[in-house]
Amino acid sequence: MKKITKTTYIDWYKNMLFWRKFEDKLASVYIQQKVRGFLHLYNGQEAILAGCLHAMELGKDRMITAYRNHVQPIGMGEDPKRVMAELYGKATGTSQGLGGSMHIFSKKYNFFGGHGIVGGQIPLGTGMAFGDKYFDRDNVTLCFMGDGAVRQGTFHESLNLAALWKLPVVFVVENNEYAMGTSVERTASHTEIWKLGLGYEIPCYPVDGMNPETVAEGVDKALKVARKGDGPSLLEMKTYRYRGHSMSDAQHYRTKKEVQEYVDKDPINKIKNIILENKYASDEELKKIEEDVRAKVLECEKFAEESPFPEKNVMYDAVYEEEEYPFLKHKLD
């Protein structure tokens, strides 16, 4: 694994803070109805992405996830302005405004969604890994899912095939303790999700998902297994989301005290304290980073606000192959 240095900590702080503020801005404009549909935010889970990116070989390895998917493509290299524009439904977005919040894609940067169907990305990620093995490519796919998605049958089918064919895929469960509003304890007779990998005889273990260092170490270990041709691993990242499942979630299923207990473990503050304790940067330098982050978020908002909506024909062209649109009752304007 690449060494964790002073620069690593500063980059982690800079990136995680930007992801947090980027999504805070999304929450704000969602209330103003500038972003429509559902909006699932990643607040509190940033250490998982930061640690994974440190362990991955960017430009080669792939990533696929569920609908809590706005900051992952940014981490992989996509322009955040294009991501925000996609959420606005604008033509300058990553999918020309047609994908929206739950379907962010960036083929250029090996980010393959963004999937609105719970667990739908799991067999897709397995298939991507199959393609890499079939064509003898030295790539690994990180396939992310929430704790609720592991109750889908395709999760088990995917683990079975990945283990049988020794596919280069790392299954990452982001266990934030609630599948929408249902706790892990109420969805199964077990609470340690990583143990599901034991039934398929693949490497599996829990990871502290509130710390990018432990995430990087855990993912690096799994990536090495995959690159050697020894097949998949299952990692359970223990984490927590500070906001509701989506913006419409009233969060009656958990207490403010419980949320505060995890806010006290905020991975961004943890990294900030390490930086200050080790004198990797001064208070003034960190304030400058915070100012730059706020300015960058405002640039993204301005870009999205000023971008045009896609032409109607773009939407129809993405659905219909025949130019005359024979199944439409009314002609386009």
Secondary structure, DSSP 8 states (H G I E B T S, - for coil): -----HHHHHHHHHHHHHHHHHHHHHHHHHHTTSS-S-----TT-HHHHHHHHHHS-TTTSEEE--S--SHHHHHHT--HHHHHHHHTT-TTSTTTTSS-TT---BGGGTB----SSTTTHHHHHHHHHHHHHHTT----EEEEEETTGGGSHHHHHHHHHHHHHT-SEEEEEEE-SEETTEEGGGT-S-S-GGGGGGGGT--EEEEETT-HHHHHHHHHHHHHHHHTT---EEEEEE---SS-SSTT---TTS-HHHHHHHHTT-HHHHHHHHHHHTTSS-HHHHHHHHHHHHHHHHHHHHHHHHS----HHHHHHHH-SSTT-TT-SS---
